[in-house]
Amino acid sequence: MNIYKVEDHPTAQKEIDCIMDCSMILEVHIEKGNFTKAFDLTKDMYKSISVLQKLIKEKESHQQLSLIVSRLASIGVDSSIVTKYLDNKKS
């Protein structure tokens, strides 16, 4: 779970649980020849994996921004200036 931001742990766990549940049910549907249901489950798993990948990218971006802010602070730039700049970029 350390690959996600702490505040994203509940969401990440929910998606991981979904993937695990789907994978168990997927096996049953494949054995029974219910390939339409099996395919739908793979789509659900794909959605969950996509969410997990997004959460990882968000943590990486957050870490990069934190590093930049730290570097700027080390050369005397006030972090509130950086925050104000980033807030304006979002708008």
N, C-alpha and C positions, 0 to 999 in steps of 0.2 A: 504493500500500500504506500510505500514511501515514494513511489513514482507519481503520486498525485498530491495536490495541495491538501492540507489537513481538512479544510472546509469541504473538499470534494470527496472525502472518504465515504460518506453515506451513499452518494450517487454512484461512485465507482463500485462499491460493494453490491448495490442493487443490480447494476449491469452485469457484474461477474456472476451473481446468483442466477440471473436470467439466462446467461449463456450456459451455465452448468445444468440448470433445469431443462432447457431446450435440448441440450446434447443427449440427456438421458431419454427424453421423450422421442427425440429424433430416431434413436436406435430402435425403439419399439415400432414406430411407423414404417421404418425401412424394412424391418423383419416381416411386417404384415403386408407390405406392398402398397401402403398408403403414401404414394410418392407426392401427391399434391400437398398433403399435410406436412410431409417431411420438407418439402420445398418452402412452405410457409414458415416453418421453424427456422430454416437456414436464413431466411430474410430477417426474422426477428433477431437471430444471433448476429447477423451483419450490422443491424442497427445498433445493437449493444456494443459491438466492437468499435464501431464508428464513434460512439459517445466516449468510450475509453480512450481512443486515440486523441480525440479533441481535448479531453482532460489532461492528457500527458503534454500536449502542445501548449496548453494554457500554463501549466506549471513551468515548462521550459521558458516560455515568454516572460513569465513573472520573475524567474531567476535571472534572466538576462537583464530585465529592467532594474532589478535590485542591484545587480553588479554595476550597471551604468550609473545609477544614482549614487552608489558608494564611491565610485571613481570620481564623479563630479564633486561630491562632498569633500573628498580628499584634496581636491585642488581649490576648494573654497566656494564652490557654487552651492547656494542654499537649496535644499531639497524642495522647499515650497515653490520655488521658481520652476523646477522640473515638473512637479505635480500640476501646477497651473498650466504649463505648456501642454502636458499630456491630456488634461481635461479639455482644453481648447481643441485639440486634435480629434477628440471623440465626437465633438459637436458637429 
